[in-house]
């Protein structure tokens, strides 16, 4: 799943060391900062987020389902 999501994504975001970084596509800095703060607060140490061209968001397994909607709201706000 992770490989396929990476391959088909238009935007990819990696989270590590308390920071988010866009590894594919462009994401505004304030969104990356908000995502990073949310993930760090939840105790996530490393994760990935992928966005498809139609706006669908996929999360790596390290991100619990409880956070999914909160992170979608940050990305689509």
N, C-alpha and C positions, 0 to 999 in steps of 0.2 A: 504494500500500500504506500509506504513512504517513497519508494522509488518512482512509482507511477504518479504520485502527487507532485513530486519534484519535477518530473518530466513534463507534465501537462500544465503546470502553473505559469501564470503571467507574472505574478509577484511572489517572492519567497522571502520570509523573514526568519532569521536565526536569533535565538536567545541564548546567551552564555555569559557568565561572569557578571550577572546583574544588568546586562545591556542588550537591547535589540538592535539588529543591524539588517538592513535590506540587502540580500544577496542576489536578488533578481528584481528588476523593476524599480519603481520609485515610490517611496513612502515618506510623507512629511515627517520631519524630525520630532515635532510635538506628539505625533501618534506613536512613533517608536518609543519615545520617553514614557508615554502613558502605558503602553503595552509592557515595557520593561518593569515599571513600578508595580503593575498589577501582578505580573508573574513572580517577581521577587517577593512580594507580600504574601503570595500563596505558597511560597517555599519551593518553587520550581527552580531547578539548577541549570537545566539545559533543555531546549525545545525548539521546534520549528512550526511555522505557520505558512500555509500556502493559499494563494487566492487565484481562482480561475478567471478567465476573461469575462464570464457572466456574473462575477461577483460572489460566487460560492467560496466559502472559506473552509479549509481542512486543517486540522490540528494534529500534531504528533501525539503519540500515546502518553507522553510525559505530562501533557496538559489535561487535567481532569475535566469531565463533562460539566461540572459545576461552573467552571470559568468560561466555557464556550460562548455563551450569549453576551457576557460582559465584554469579552475581547472583540466579538463581532460588532458590538455597539461602538467601541473605540475606533475600529477600522472603517465603519460606514458612517460615522458621525460627520 
